[in-house]
Amino acid sequence: MADLKYYDVIQKPVITEKSMNAMGEKKYTFLVSPEANKAQIKEAVEKMFEGTKVKSVNTMNCDGKNKRRGLVVGKTAKTKKAIVALTEDSKDIEIFAGL
């Protein structure tokens, strides 16, 4: 298992209608490294976004889809999503503020 730094754990935010509705409950969705565990994700969020306190982290592994182009068959990369719930007294994450 590779040694992941906190800035390698979170890859990008997930912007969907469902994730935007969950932001009202202080739940934020991120694409994370497939090797990251819940403790590393919690540490990365608290270090990258000042003033945030993580209450819980839920993760889900998504397998790659089968794709075909002509006779060539392949698979897309597998991903991992994390839903991070913040405490009530925590600050909001600013990258979602203008959406």
C-alpha positions as semicolon CSV with decimal commas, in nm:
position;residue;x (nm);y (nm);z (nm)
1;M;0,000;0,000;0,000
2;A;0,139;0,336;-0,101
3;D;0,212;0,607;0,154
4;L;-0,060;0,867;0,084
5;K;-0,021;1,229;0,192
6;Y;-0,333;1,425;0,285
7;Y;-0,324;1,625;-0,040
8;D;-0,323;1,302;-0,246
9;V;-0,633;1,158;-0,080
10;I;-0,904;1,394;-0,212
11;Q;-0,913;1,409;-0,592
12;K;-1,217;1,626;-0,669
13;P;-1,566;1,712;-0,542
14;V;-1,872;1,537;-0,684
15;I;-2,125;1,790;-0,815
16;T;-2,463;1,622;-0,870
17;E;-2,817;1,714;-0,779
18;K;-2,824;1,459;-0,499
19;S;-2,494;1,577;-0,349
20;M;-2,602;1,942;-0,370
21;N;-2,920;1,863;-0,173
22;A;-2,716;1,684;0,094
23;M;-2,506;1,998;0,150
24;G;-2,798;2,146;0,345
25;E;-2,734;1,874;0,604
26;K;-2,355;1,948;0,599
27;K;-2,272;1,637;0,394
28;Y;-2,015;1,676;0,116
29;T;-1,922;1,420;-0,151
30;F;-1,569;1,374;-0,287
31;L;-1,390;1,139;-0,525
32;V;-1,099;0,999;-0,326
33;S;-0,803;0,773;-0,389
34;P;-0,904;0,404;-0,397
35;E;-0,628;0,321;-0,146
36;A;-0,745;0,577;0,113
37;N;-0,923;0,466;0,429
38;K;-1,176;0,658;0,641
39;A;-0,918;0,790;0,888
40;Q;-0,704;0,931;0,604
41;I;-1,009;1,094;0,442
42;K;-1,109;1,256;0,773
43;E;-0,756;1,389;0,825
44;A;-0,737;1,522;0,467
45;V;-1,067;1,715;0,494
46;E;-0,974;1,871;0,827
47;K;-0,630;1,977;0,700
48;M;-0,736;2,104;0,356
49;F;-1,038;2,305;0,473
50;E;-0,966;2,519;0,780
51;G;-1,227;2,522;1,057
52;T;-1,399;2,198;0,956
53;K;-1,463;1,914;1,199
54;V;-1,564;1,578;1,054
55;K;-1,838;1,384;1,232
56;S;-1,842;1,075;1,008
57;V;-1,714;0,939;0,677
58;N;-1,901;0,693;0,456
59;T;-1,721;0,539;0,159
60;M;-1,827;0,337;-0,144
61;N;-1,618;0,155;-0,401
62;C;-1,742;0,182;-0,759
63;D;-1,617;-0,076;-1,009
64;G;-1,517;0,029;-1,358
65;K;-1,768;-0,006;-1,638
66;N;-1,718;-0,238;-1,934
67;K;-1,663;-0,034;-2,249
68;R;-1,634;-0,148;-2,608
69;R;-1,518;0,029;-2,920
70;G;-1,548;-0,200;-3,220
71;L;-1,381;-0,529;-3,134
72;V;-1,167;-0,381;-2,857
73;V;-1,309;-0,447;-2,509
74;G;-1,184;-0,268;-2,200
75;K;-1,279;-0,136;-1,860
76;T;-1,282;0,214;-1,715
77;A;-1,091;0,282;-1,394
78;K;-1,250;0,194;-1,061
79;T;-1,322;0,485;-0,828
80;K;-1,400;0,549;-0,464
81;K;-1,647;0,806;-0,333
82;A;-1,661;0,946;0,018
83;I;-1,955;1,125;0,182
84;V;-1,819;1,343;0,463
85;A;-2,058;1,467;0,732
86;L;-1,947;1,773;0,931
87;T;-2,042;1,862;1,287
88;E;-2,300;2,134;1,356
89;D;-2,044;2,386;1,486
90;S;-1,811;2,328;1,192
91;K;-1,753;2,582;0,914
92;D;-1,889;2,509;0,565
93;I;-1,650;2,410;0,286
94;E;-1,589;2,716;0,067
95;I;-1,547;2,543;-0,271
96;F;-1,919;2,463;-0,269
97;A;-2,028;2,816;-0,165
98;G;-2,084;2,962;-0,511
99;L;-2,284;2,666;-0,647
